[in-house]
């Protein structure tokens, strides 16, 4: 399957943020409630952000959503 260039671009942004936070450890032990709350917090900020911060916020939302899905996939 060929990955769309838009998804590849966004995934690279997600990976960059994850790597920047590698020193914090993984998300495997995070409670689902915490990760879900982080999605909600970022979503609530999204409408009020200046345009230069929207992409970063979207990346954060996507990363938290990925963490939730990854933990669910692995039965955590």
Jmol script that loads the backbone (N, CA, C; Angstrom):
load data "model"
ATOM      1  N   UNK A   1       0.843  -1.176   0.000  1.00  0.00           N
ATOM      2  CA  UNK A   1       0.000   0.000   0.000  1.00  0.00           C
ATOM      3  C   UNK A   1       0.891   1.243   0.000  1.00  0.00           C
ATOM      4  N   UNK A   2       0.578   2.146  -0.876  1.00  0.00           N
ATOM      5  CA  UNK A   2       1.317   3.400  -0.926  1.00  0.00           C
ATOM      6  C   UNK A   2       0.709   4.377   0.081  1.00  0.00           C
ATOM      7  N   UNK A   3       1.573   4.970   0.884  1.00  0.00           N
ATOM      8  CA  UNK A   3       1.133   5.949   1.883  1.00  0.00           C
ATOM      9  C   UNK A   3       1.008   7.317   1.216  1.00  0.00           C
ATOM     10  N   UNK A   4      -0.116   7.957   1.422  1.00  0.00           N
ATOM     11  CA  UNK A   4      -0.332   9.293   0.863  1.00  0.00           C
ATOM     12  C   UNK A   4       0.721  10.256   1.417  1.00  0.00           C
ATOM     13  N   UNK A   5       1.129  11.198   0.581  1.00  0.00           N
ATOM     14  CA  UNK A   5       2.162  12.148   0.996  1.00  0.00           C
ATOM     15  C   UNK A   5       1.708  12.997   2.186  1.00  0.00           C
ATOM     16  N   UNK A   6       0.408  13.278   2.278  1.00  0.00           N
ATOM     17  CA  UNK A   6      -0.112  14.065   3.410  1.00  0.00           C
ATOM     18  C   UNK A   6       0.016  13.286   4.711  1.00  0.00           C
ATOM     19  N   UNK A   7      -0.231  11.989   4.653  1.00  0.00           N
ATOM     20  CA  UNK A   7      -0.113  11.152   5.851  1.00  0.00           C
ATOM     21  C   UNK A   7       1.348  10.993   6.239  1.00  0.00           C
ATOM     22  N   UNK A   8       2.193  10.805   5.251  1.00  0.00           N
ATOM     23  CA  UNK A   8       3.626  10.683   5.514  1.00  0.00           C
ATOM     24  C   UNK A   8       4.158  11.948   6.183  1.00  0.00           C
ATOM     25  N   UNK A   9       3.753  13.111   5.673  1.00  0.00           N
ATOM     26  CA  UNK A   9       4.165  14.395   6.248  1.00  0.00           C
ATOM     27  C   UNK A   9       3.725  14.506   7.712  1.00  0.00           C
ATOM     28  N   UNK A  10       2.456  14.155   7.954  1.00  0.00           N
ATOM     29  CA  UNK A  10       1.914  14.264   9.305  1.00  0.00           C
ATOM     30  C   UNK A  10       2.559  13.248  10.240  1.00  0.00           C
ATOM     31  N   UNK A  11       2.761  12.026   9.772  1.00  0.00           N
ATOM     32  CA  UNK A  11       3.398  10.980  10.574  1.00  0.00           C
ATOM     33  C   UNK A  11       4.826  11.376  10.957  1.00  0.00           C
ATOM     34  N   UNK A  12       5.521  12.032  10.055  1.00  0.00           N
ATOM     35  CA  UNK A  12       6.869  12.499  10.378  1.00  0.00           C
ATOM     36  C   UNK A  12       6.831  13.538  11.486  1.00  0.00           C
ATOM     37  N   UNK A  13       5.843  14.403  11.462  1.00  0.00           N
ATOM     38  CA  UNK A  13       5.685  15.392  12.533  1.00  0.00           C
ATOM     39  C   UNK A  13       5.377  14.697  13.867  1.00  0.00           C
ATOM     40  N   UNK A  14       4.509  13.678  13.813  1.00  0.00           N
ATOM     41  CA  UNK A  14       4.195  12.920  15.021  1.00  0.00           C
ATOM     42  C   UNK A  14       5.450  12.257  15.580  1.00  0.00           C
ATOM     43  N   UNK A  15       6.222  11.613  14.717  1.00  0.00           N
ATOM     44  CA  UNK A  15       7.437  10.930  15.150  1.00  0.00           C
ATOM     45  C   UNK A  15       8.443  11.899  15.748  1.00  0.00           C
ATOM     46  N   UNK A  16       8.560  13.083  15.159  1.00  0.00           N
ATOM     47  CA  UNK A  16       9.493  14.082  15.677  1.00  0.00           C
ATOM     48  C   UNK A  16       9.151  14.450  17.123  1.00  0.00           C
ATOM     49  N   UNK A  17       7.871  14.643  17.395  1.00  0.00           N
ATOM     50  CA  UNK A  17       7.444  14.975  18.758  1.00  0.00           C
ATOM     51  C   UNK A  17       7.692  13.800  19.701  1.00  0.00           C
ATOM     52  N   UNK A  18       7.378  12.595  19.251  1.00  0.00           N
ATOM     53  CA  UNK A  18       7.607  11.425  20.098  1.00  0.00           C
ATOM     54  C   UNK A  18       9.092  11.274  20.437  1.00  0.00           C
ATOM     55  N   UNK A  19       9.950  11.430  19.456  1.00  0.00           N
ATOM     56  CA  UNK A  19      11.396  11.315  19.694  1.00  0.00           C
ATOM     57  C   UNK A  19      11.894  12.401  20.645  1.00  0.00           C
ATOM     58  N   UNK A  20      11.342  13.598  20.500  1.00  0.00           N
ATOM     59  CA  UNK A  20      11.732  14.705  21.380  1.00  0.00           C
ATOM     60  C   UNK A  20      11.413  14.376  22.841  1.00  0.00           C
ATOM     61  N   UNK A  21      10.403  13.528  23.050  1.00  0.00           N
ATOM     62  CA  UNK A  21       9.977  13.178  24.409  1.00  0.00           C
ATOM     63  C   UNK A  21      10.401  11.773  24.839  1.00  0.00           C
ATOM     64  N   UNK A  22      11.333  11.170  24.114  1.00  0.00           N
ATOM     65  CA  UNK A  22      11.792   9.816  24.454  1.00  0.00           C
ATOM     66  C   UNK A  22      12.306   9.693  25.877  1.00  0.00           C
ATOM     67  N   UNK A  23      12.876  10.769  26.408  1.00  0.00           N
ATOM     68  CA  UNK A  23      13.420  10.721  27.767  1.00  0.00           C
ATOM     69  C   UNK A  23      12.336  10.538  28.827  1.00  0.00           C
ATOM     70  N   UNK A  24      11.080  10.760  28.461  1.00  0.00           N
ATOM     71  CA  UNK A  24       9.970  10.609  29.405  1.00  0.00           C
ATOM     72  C   UNK A  24       9.496   9.162  29.518  1.00  0.00           C
ATOM     73  N   UNK A  25      10.015   8.296  28.661  1.00  0.00           N
ATOM     74  CA  UNK A  25       9.566   6.909  28.667  1.00  0.00           C
ATOM     75  C   UNK A  25       8.366   6.738  27.754  1.00  0.00           C
ATOM     76  N   UNK A  26       7.862   5.533  27.701  1.00  0.00           N
ATOM     77  CA  UNK A  26       6.748   5.224  26.803  1.00  0.00           C
ATOM     78  C   UNK A  26       5.398   5.513  27.417  1.00  0.00           C
ATOM     79  N   UNK A  27       4.375   5.117  26.701  1.00  0.00           N
ATOM     80  CA  UNK A  27       2.998   5.347  27.115  1.00  0.00           C
ATOM     81  C   UNK A  27       2.324   4.057  27.563  1.00  0.00           C
ATOM     82  N   UNK A  28       3.078   2.976  27.561  1.00  0.00           N
ATOM     83  CA  UNK A  28       2.505   1.660  27.855  1.00  0.00           C
ATOM     84  C   UNK A  28       1.853   1.584  29.223  1.00  0.00           C
ATOM     85  N   UNK A  29       2.374   2.323  30.185  1.00  0.00           N
ATOM     86  CA  UNK A  29       1.840   2.262  31.544  1.00  0.00           C
ATOM     87  C   UNK A  29       0.894   3.412  31.884  1.00  0.00           C
ATOM     88  N   UNK A  30       0.605   4.245  30.899  1.00  0.00           N
ATOM     89  CA  UNK A  30      -0.308   5.365  31.151  1.00  0.00           C
ATOM     90  C   UNK A  30      -1.747   4.870  31.225  1.00  0.00           C
ATOM     91  N   UNK A  31      -2.480   5.397  32.170  1.00  0.00           N
ATOM     92  CA  UNK A  31      -3.885   5.045  32.309  1.00  0.00           C
ATOM     93  C   UNK A  31      -4.663   5.577  31.108  1.00  0.00           C
ATOM     94  N   UNK A  32      -5.619   4.797  30.607  1.00  0.00           N
ATOM     95  CA  UNK A  32      -6.422   5.274  29.472  1.00  0.00           C
ATOM     96  C   UNK A  32      -7.089   6.613  29.776  1.00  0.00           C
ATOM     97  N   UNK A  33      -7.527   6.801  31.001  1.00  0.00           N
ATOM     98  CA  UNK A  33      -8.198   8.041  31.390  1.00  0.00           C
ATOM     99  C   UNK A  33      -7.281   9.248  31.204  1.00  0.00           C
ATOM    100  N   UNK A  34      -6.006   9.079  31.549  1.00  0.00           N
ATOM    101  CA  UNK A  34      -5.037  10.170  31.383  1.00  0.00           C
ATOM    102  C   UNK A  34      -4.876  10.522  29.902  1.00  0.00           C
ATOM    103  N   UNK A  35      -4.678   9.497  29.072  1.00  0.00           N
ATOM    104  CA  UNK A  35      -4.478   9.740  27.642  1.00  0.00           C
ATOM    105  C   UNK A  35      -5.721  10.360  27.012  1.00  0.00           C
ATOM    106  N   UNK A  36      -6.892   9.867  27.381  1.00  0.00           N
ATOM    107  CA  UNK A  36      -8.144  10.426  26.865  1.00  0.00           C
ATOM    108  C   UNK A  36      -8.294  11.881  27.303  1.00  0.00           C
ATOM    109  N   UNK A  37      -7.950  12.168  28.542  1.00  0.00           N
ATOM    110  CA  UNK A  37      -8.025  13.542  29.030  1.00  0.00           C
ATOM    111  C   UNK A  37      -7.079  14.454  28.255  1.00  0.00           C
ATOM    112  N   UNK A  38      -5.910  13.964  27.904  1.00  0.00           N
ATOM    113  CA  UNK A  38      -4.969  14.769  27.127  1.00  0.00           C
ATOM    114  C   UNK A  38      -5.539  15.099  25.746  1.00  0.00           C
ATOM    115  N   UNK A  39      -6.244  14.149  25.149  1.00  0.00           N
ATOM    116  CA  UNK A  39      -6.914  14.429  23.869  1.00  0.00           C
ATOM    117  C   UNK A  39      -7.942  15.544  24.079  1.00  0.00           C
ATOM    118  N   UNK A  40      -8.737  15.429  25.127  1.00  0.00           N
ATOM    119  CA  UNK A  40      -9.773  16.433  25.401  1.00  0.00           C
ATOM    120  C   UNK A  40      -9.173  17.812  25.653  1.00  0.00           C
ATOM    121  N   UNK A  41      -8.107  17.868  26.435  1.00  0.00           N
ATOM    122  CA  UNK A  41      -7.449  19.142  26.741  1.00  0.00           C
ATOM    123  C   UNK A  41      -6.957  19.801  25.461  1.00  0.00           C
ATOM    124  N   UNK A  42      -6.282  19.019  24.635  1.00  0.00           N
ATOM    125  CA  UNK A  42      -5.759  19.575  23.387  1.00  0.00           C
ATOM    126  C   UNK A  42      -6.879  19.985  22.439  1.00  0.00           C
ATOM    127  N   UNK A  43      -7.950  19.194  22.378  1.00  0.00           N
ATOM    128  CA  UNK A  43      -9.094  19.561  21.530  1.00  0.00           C
ATOM    129  C   UNK A  43      -9.714  20.881  21.986  1.00  0.00           C
ATOM    130  N   UNK A  44      -9.815  21.058  23.290  1.00  0.00           N
ATOM    131  CA  UNK A  44     -10.426  22.289  23.795  1.00  0.00           C
ATOM    132  C   UNK A  44      -9.564  23.508  23.485  1.00  0.00           C
ATOM    133  N   UNK A  45      -8.259  23.321  23.369  1.00  0.00           N
ATOM    134  CA  UNK A  45      -7.355  24.430  23.051  1.00  0.00           C
ATOM    135  C   UNK A  45      -7.344  24.757  21.558  1.00  0.00           C
ATOM    136  N   UNK A  46      -7.666  23.770  20.758  1.00  0.00           N
ATOM    137  CA  UNK A  46      -7.507  23.890  19.306  1.00  0.00           C
ATOM    138  C   UNK A  46      -8.242  25.093  18.719  1.00  0.00           C
ATOM    139  N   UNK A  47      -9.455  25.349  19.160  1.00  0.00           N
ATOM    140  CA  UNK A  47     -10.248  26.450  18.608  1.00  0.00           C
ATOM    141  C   UNK A  47      -9.664  27.823  18.933  1.00  0.00           C
ATOM    142  N   UNK A  48      -8.935  27.900  20.011  1.00  0.00           N
ATOM    143  CA  UNK A  48      -8.450  29.201  20.476  1.00  0.00           C
ATOM    144  C   UNK A  48      -7.007  29.499  20.071  1.00  0.00           C
ATOM    145  N   UNK A  49      -6.362  28.567  19.404  1.00  0.00           N
ATOM    146  CA  UNK A  49      -4.949  28.754  19.090  1.00  0.00           C
ATOM    147  C   UNK A  49      -4.744  29.646  17.876  1.00  0.00           C
ATOM    148  N   UNK A  50      -3.639  30.387  17.899  1.00  0.00           N
ATOM    149  CA  UNK A  50      -3.278  31.124  16.676  1.00  0.00           C
ATOM    150  C   UNK A  50      -2.858  30.118  15.597  1.00  0.00           C
ATOM    151  N   UNK A  51      -2.961  30.527  14.366  1.00  0.00           N
ATOM    152  CA  UNK A  51      -2.718  29.606  13.254  1.00  0.00           C
ATOM    153  C   UNK A  51      -1.326  28.970  13.299  1.00  0.00           C
ATOM    154  N   UNK A  52      -0.343  29.657  13.833  1.00  0.00           N
ATOM    155  CA  UNK A  52       1.005  29.102  13.864  1.00  0.00           C
ATOM    156  C   UNK A  52       1.176  27.962  14.878  1.00  0.00           C
ATOM    157  N   UNK A  53       0.158  27.689  15.692  1.00  0.00           N
ATOM    158  CA  UNK A  53       0.249  26.604  16.682  1.00  0.00           C
ATOM    159  C   UNK A  53      -0.753  25.481  16.430  1.00  0.00           C
ATOM    160  N   UNK A  54      -1.554  25.601  15.401  1.00  0.00           N
ATOM    161  CA  UNK A  54      -2.598  24.614  15.123  1.00  0.00           C
ATOM    162  C   UNK A  54      -2.006  23.256  14.749  1.00  0.00           C
ATOM    163  N   UNK A  55      -0.999  23.247  13.891  1.00  0.00           N
ATOM    164  CA  UNK A  55      -0.423  21.963  13.464  1.00  0.00           C
ATOM    165  C   UNK A  55       0.156  21.216  14.657  1.00  0.00           C
ATOM    166  N   UNK A  56       0.884  21.891  15.520  1.00  0.00           N
ATOM    167  CA  UNK A  56       1.476  21.253  16.706  1.00  0.00           C
ATOM    168  C   UNK A  56       0.395  20.637  17.581  1.00  0.00           C
ATOM    169  N   UNK A  57      -0.693  21.352  17.774  1.00  0.00           N
ATOM    170  CA  UNK A  57      -1.784  20.841  18.596  1.00  0.00           C
ATOM    171  C   UNK A  57      -2.419  19.609  17.951  1.00  0.00           C
ATOM    172  N   UNK A  58      -2.603  19.651  16.649  1.00  0.00           N
ATOM    173  CA  UNK A  58      -3.160  18.495  15.927  1.00  0.00           C
ATOM    174  C   UNK A  58      -2.236  17.285  16.054  1.00  0.00           C
ATOM    175  N   UNK A  59      -0.945  17.518  15.990  1.00  0.00           N
ATOM    176  CA  UNK A  59       0.029  16.437  16.150  1.00  0.00           C
ATOM    177  C   UNK A  59      -0.073  15.851  17.556  1.00  0.00           C
ATOM    178  N   UNK A  60      -0.195  16.692  18.550  1.00  0.00           N
ATOM    179  CA  UNK A  60      -0.332  16.196  19.930  1.00  0.00           C
ATOM    180  C   UNK A  60      -1.597  15.349  20.083  1.00  0.00           C
ATOM    181  N   UNK A  61      -2.700  15.823  19.530  1.00  0.00           N
ATOM    182  CA  UNK A  61      -3.952  15.065  19.588  1.00  0.00           C
ATOM    183  C   UNK A  61      -3.769  13.707  18.928  1.00  0.00           C
ATOM    184  N   UNK A  62      -3.165  13.706  17.749  1.00  0.00           N
ATOM    185  CA  UNK A  62      -2.956  12.454  17.020  1.00  0.00           C
ATOM    186  C   UNK A  62      -2.040  11.510  17.785  1.00  0.00           C
ATOM    187  N   UNK A  63      -1.000  12.031  18.412  1.00  0.00           N
ATOM    188  CA  UNK A  63      -0.099  11.172  19.173  1.00  0.00           C
ATOM    189  C   UNK A  63      -0.812  10.542  20.370  1.00  0.00           C
ATOM    190  N   UNK A  64      -1.601  11.321  21.078  1.00  0.00           N
ATOM    191  CA  UNK A  64      -2.339  10.742  22.210  1.00  0.00           C
ATOM    192  C   UNK A  64      -3.351   9.702  21.723  1.00  0.00           C
ATOM    193  N   UNK A  65      -4.010   9.976  20.612  1.00  0.00           N
ATOM    194  CA  UNK A  65      -4.953   9.004  20.051  1.00  0.00           C
ATOM    195  C   UNK A  65      -4.223   7.722  19.645  1.00  0.00           C
ATOM    196  N   UNK A  66      -3.039   7.866  19.068  1.00  0.00           N
ATOM    197  CA  UNK A  66      -2.236   6.702  18.693  1.00  0.00           C
ATOM    198  C   UNK A  66      -1.851   5.897  19.927  1.00  0.00           C
ATOM    199  N   UNK A  67      -1.482   6.587  21.005  1.00  0.00           N
ATOM    200  CA  UNK A  67      -1.103   5.897  22.244  1.00  0.00           C
ATOM    201  C   UNK A  67      -2.278   5.093  22.793  1.00  0.00           C
ATOM    202  N   UNK A  68      -3.461   5.690  22.769  1.00  0.00           N
ATOM    203  CA  UNK A  68      -4.665   4.982  23.228  1.00  0.00           C
ATOM    204  C   UNK A  68      -4.882   3.742  22.373  1.00  0.00           C
ATOM    205  N   UNK A  69      -4.816   3.895  21.064  1.00  0.00           N
ATOM    206  CA  UNK A  69      -5.031   2.767  20.156  1.00  0.00           C
ATOM    207  C   UNK A  69      -3.960   1.701  20.333  1.00  0.00           C
ATOM    208  N   UNK A  70      -2.710   2.123  20.488  1.00  0.00           N
ATOM    209  CA  UNK A  70      -1.617   1.167  20.666  1.00  0.00           C
ATOM    210  C   UNK A  70      -1.792   0.366  21.947  1.00  0.00           C
ATOM    211  N   UNK A  71      -2.143   1.038  23.025  1.00  0.00           N
ATOM    212  CA  UNK A  71      -2.358   0.336  24.297  1.00  0.00           C
ATOM    213  C   UNK A  71      -3.539  -0.619  24.174  1.00  0.00           C
ATOM    214  N   UNK A  72      -4.587  -0.205  23.507  1.00  0.00           N
ATOM    215  CA  UNK A  72      -5.756  -1.069  23.313  1.00  0.00           C
ATOM    216  C   UNK A  72      -5.383  -2.287  22.472  1.00  0.00           C
ATOM    217  N   UNK A  73      -4.634  -2.051  21.408  1.00  0.00           N
ATOM    218  CA  UNK A  73      -4.202  -3.142  20.530  1.00  0.00           C
ATOM    219  C   UNK A  73      -3.389  -4.182  21.298  1.00  0.00           C
ATOM    220  N   UNK A  74      -2.604  -3.707  22.245  1.00  0.00           N
ATOM    221  CA  UNK A  74      -1.736  -4.596  23.018  1.00  0.00           C
ATOM    222  C   UNK A  74      -2.374  -5.066  24.324  1.00  0.00           C
ATOM    223  N   UNK A  75      -3.663  -4.791  24.496  1.00  0.00           N
ATOM    224  CA  UNK A  75      -4.393  -5.277  25.664  1.00  0.00           C
ATOM    225  C   UNK A  75      -3.989  -4.637  26.971  1.00  0.00           C
ATOM    226  N   UNK A  76      -3.577  -3.384  26.901  1.00  0.00           N
ATOM    227  CA  UNK A  76      -3.166  -2.696  28.145  1.00  0.00           C
ATOM    228  C   UNK A  76      -4.288  -1.844  28.674  1.00  0.00           C
TER     229      UNK A  76
END
end "model"
wireframe off; spacefill off
backbone 0.3
color backbone group
